[in-house]
Amino acid sequence: MPAPYDLNDDTVVVIIGTGAGGGVLANELAQKGVSVVALEAGGRYVPDDYINDEWDSFGQLAWVDPRTTSGDWRVAKDFSGLPAWIVKAVGGTSIHWAGASLRFQDHEFKALTTYGQVPGANLLDWPIDLKEMEPWYDLAETKLGVTRTGDRAGLPGNNNFKVLEAGARKLGYEKVHTGRMAINSAEYDGRHQCMQTGFCFQGCKWGAKWSSAYTDIPRGEATGLLEVRDHCHALKIDHDAGGRATGVTYVDKAGNQVTQKARIVCVAGNSIESPRLLLNSASDMFPQGLANSSGQVGRNYMRHVTGSVYGIFDKPVRMWRGTTMAGIVQDEAHHDPARGFVGGYELETLSLGIPFMAAFLDPGGWGREFTTALDSYENMAGLWIVGEDMPQETNRITLNHAVKDRFGQPVPDVHFTDHPNDVAMRNHAYQQGKAIYEAMGATRTLPTPPYPSTHNLGTNRMSDDPRLGVVNRWGRTHDVENLYISDGSQFTTGAAENPTLTIVALAIRQADHIAGEIAKGAL
């Protein structure tokens, strides 16, 4: 472990958050000789600590600090205090993620150009494209050990996948396989191969699934240049009279309010907490919140078009056996407005245990329809929808001054209303999911509403024009030259793909940029 940095050491880069964005950035900078302090609001756990029980694991890992919700989305009714299912621990949501690692398609970086003006949507092209990102995707896939890339074999298919594959092929789908997964199909990079335990969402006890918690973070620490401070909750980012960030004020493990000085500040707290921190950092110079001259901080919140379909069969499937999300149908991920919507979606295998199934299958529901479904749990197969939702200015994170957290700060309110394009896409995906299972003789199909989101995107989006977004092509805020955003909140649009691979690729790229700027004396 490195010796602690002094609180007045203003040569360090301070990174807030240690997940797929912050954890990777911290390691990459340390490997390049940069001094880093990483602040993490949660605790620290190693794979042996992870719990193979859904509710106990949720209690150990989940971010359950108070939040409020508004808008007409179903989550606001069913899970008003839990709009997002993310992790509060060193490693962040890279502990909880399922491992699906897909590159954006070329057209998804150019949504406005490709889709045109969509009424009610705030579409914008990214200032970067797939060609520029390809070498960074290569590095990210190598880091994560993504299957079906390089010479890494795919994972084996479990019964849940076999049902999905057979039904999908009966419908004529062709892009069907066990996915590009950051879960080892064979030993790789010092990590064990997948043992098919089935508790991917609860933290991989084998370390077969990549997480910054037990890869990038300890490797960064081994350089002697990265110090991770857990149980440290960031309150605000400080700045000087010239508008440069000077440090981060936070509550430390002992409950003391302290300030770590900084050369550069990087915010990687997820798409809800990152804009909240900028808004809570308002000052006389930045009355709307830090880096918010555009008024775009917190806006354009995206969570993907999601939902599930379960099929019930007359024979056992036992979908819980094996990797949770190693199975995908990609044929609907293209852009074809003839379907009645722009953008596309993926269908991915999903299984929930009985405790979570009882909570999420039909939240608040009861009676014969609900209980007979659970009675058939052993005979169920399940899939999850992941589609590109439309960024909307009105879908946003704001501060709810009527509700305070334990530090006395206003909590974030997560406001979301589906765009008509989202609704049309979800309904199309429900029909196709049902058709896949009906092609295999399902006796009943169950489309289910969206769960609390794990894909939180936007809210500090990337733009060439400072009036239209929060950060530039490197994730550097337009307003504050030494303040960066390093998580999924910098996404301009959400695409149809699971976001973690792109977050990691952007973090590797951002580290290269920051180290270069430091070397030039520009930062």
Secondary structure, DSSP 8 states (H G I E B T S, - for coil): ------TT-TTSEEEE--STTHHHHHHHHHHTT--EEEE-SSB---GGG--SSHHHHHHHHB--S--EEESS-HHHHH-TT-SB--B-BTTGGGTT---B-----GGGGGHHHHH---TT------SS-HHHHHHHHHHHHHHHT-TTSTT-------HHHHHHHHHHHHTT---EES--BSB-SS-BTTB------S-GGG--TTS-B--TTTTHHHHHHHTT-EEEE-S-EEEEEEE-TTS-EEEEEEE-TTS-EEEEE-SEEEE-SHHHHHHHHHHHT--SSSTT-TT-TTS-TT-S-B--EEEEEEEE-SS---TTSS-TT--EE-TT-S--GGGSSSS-EEEEE----HHHHHHHSSTT--SHHHHHHHHTGGGEEEEEEEE-----TTSEEEEEEEEE-TTS-EEEEEE----HHHHHHHHHHHHHHHHHHHTTT-SEEEEE---SBS--B-SS-B-SSTTT-SB-TTSBBSS-TTEEE-SGGG-SS--SS-SHHHHHHHHHHHHHHHHHHHHHT--
